Amino acid sequence: MQAVKELKEPHTFVRGTHGSKLTLQSTILTLDTRDENTAEALLDSGCEGSCIDVKYVHDHHLSTTSLPRPIPVYNADGQLNADGPISEMITLQLRISNHIERMDFGVTNLGKGQIFLGHDWLKKHNPSIDWRKGTVALIIALLIVTLDYIQFSQTQMQTKLTPHTPPNSIRMIASSWWICLQK
C-alpha cells in the first residue's frame, strides 16, 4: 500500500528558464562509446523533429550516420534554411532528471541552441507545461500486476483467465502519476 501512496506524489520536477522559452538541463549518452555530456534541451513545438546542433556534435566528437537522402529544413516563415538540409542523424540516450529514453536527432545548425526537442517529442509525451512557473510534467501510466497462479496449468489459465473474470489470486492496481522534470 505504501508503494501506491508514493506513486501519487510527484517523482521528478523540471524547472525551465522562466523566460519566453523553456529549456531543460539534460544529459546525453552516446550509444557507441558510452560518453556522457550535458546539454540544454529547448522545447520547440515549431520544430517537427528533434535536432541536435552540428557544432555541439563536432565539439563533443559524436559519431553520426549519413542519410541516403537529405531532409529539407524550413524556417518558421516557410523559406528553406540557409544552412541547408539535414544530411546526418544520431541516436543518443537522453536523460532529463530521471526520465531516460533513446532518441534519434537530426544534425543541423541550431544557432545558440544545443538540442531542440521538437513536435515529435512533445506529441509522444504530451507533457503538461506550466508556462507561468516554467515547469514540465510527464504523466506515466503504471500497471502493477501481482500474479500468484503457479497452481494453474496452461490450459486452466486459458479458460479461467479472461479479461472480465480474473481469479482472486490476480490483483491489479492501475495508477497514473506525474513525473515532473527538474532542472
N, C-alpha and C positions, 0 to 999 in steps of 0.2 A: 504494500500500500504506500510505503514511503517513496518508492520509485515513481509512482503515479503522481504524487504530490510534487516531486522535484521536476517532473516534466511540465507542469503548469507554470513554472517560473521561467523568466527569460534566461536563456542559456548563454548567449553571446550578444554583444551590442556594438554597433559601429557608429561612430560619430564622424561626420564629414567636415568640410571646410567652413561651414556656416556662411558661405558666400553665395554667388549666383550659380555655382557649380557644386557638384557633390563628388568628392574624391575619397577613396578608401585606401588605407595603407594595406598593401598586400605583399605576399612572398611568392615567388615563382621558383619551381624546382624543375631543372632540365631532366628529361627522361633518359638521355643517353649518358651524361656524366654525373648526374645527381647533384649538380651545383645549385646552390640556393642564393637568390638575390632578392632584395626588396624593390618594390616599385609602387608608384602611386597609380591607382586604377580609377579612372573617371567614368562615372555612369553617364552614358551618352545615348539617349533614345533616338537621336538622329542618325546614328551610325548603324547601318543594317547588320554588319557583322563585327565581332570583336577583333581589335587590332592591337599590335604592339609596334612601338616606334623603331624605325630602321637604325637610328643612331644608338638606341639602347641595345639592340641586338648586336651591333658591331662592338660597342664598348664592353659588353659582357661576353663576347666571343661565343654567342649562341649559334648552334647548328640549325640551319633552315632546310626546307625542301622546296626545290623549284617546282612551279606549277607548269603543266603541259600547255595551258592556255591562260594568259594573264587575265585578271579580273579588273574591269574598268572601275575607277574611283571617281565619284561625282561629289562636288561641293554642295553645300546647302542651297545654293542658288541654281543648281541643276547643271552647272558647267563642269566639264571634265577637269579633274585636278591636274595642276601644272606639273606635279611630281610624277605623274604617270600612273599606270595600273599596278595592282598588286601582282607580283610575279613569284613571291615566295610565301610559304606558310611555315608555322612552327607549332608543335604540340607541346604544351607545358602543363605541369601541375600547378594550379593556382590555389593559394590559401589566403583567405581573408578571415582573420581571427581564427575560429576553429572550423570554419566551413572550407572544405577541400574538394576540388574537382579537377578533372583533366579537361583541358580546353584546347581548341585549335584557334590560332591567331593569324590574321593576315599581317604581313610585314609591310609597313608603309611609313611615310613621313607624318608624324603627329605633331610637329612643331615642338612646343614645350612639354607635351604630354608623353607619358611612358606607355600606359595601357589604356585603351578605351574598351569598356565593357558595353557592347552595343545592344541593339534591339533584340538580337538573338539571345543574349544572356538575360535581359530583362523579361522577355517572353517566357523563357524556360523557368525562371524562378519566381516571376510575378511578385516582386518584393513589395512590402508596404513601406512607403517613403514618407517621412515627416519632414517636409521642406523647411518648416519653421525651426525645428530642432536640429536638422541636418543628420537624421538617423535613417538607417535602412534595416528592415527586419525581413527575414525569410521565414515562411511557415513550412514546417516539416511535418508530414503525416507519419504517424508511428502506429504500427500494429504489433502488439505483443501477443503472442500465442503460446500458451503453455500446453504441451502435448504430453499426455500420460496414457497412451493407448498400446503399450507394449503387449498386453494380453490379447489384442485383436489380431486376427490373421489378415492377410492381404485381402481375401475375399470378404471377410466381415467388414473390413474398413470400407470397401467399395459400396457395400449395401447399407451400412449404418451411417457413414459419414456423408450426409448430403448437405448442401448449403442451408437448408431450412431446419434440419434436425441434428445438430451436433450432439454427441454423447456428453454426459455430465463431466466426463474426465477431461474434456477440452474446454478451457476457459479462455475467452478472448477479451482483451481490453483494447479498444480503439481510441486513440487520442491524437490530438494535434498540439503542437507547441510552437512558439515563436523562437527562432534563432535570430537574435538581434546582433548584428555585426558591429564590433567596436574597433575604433582606430587606436 
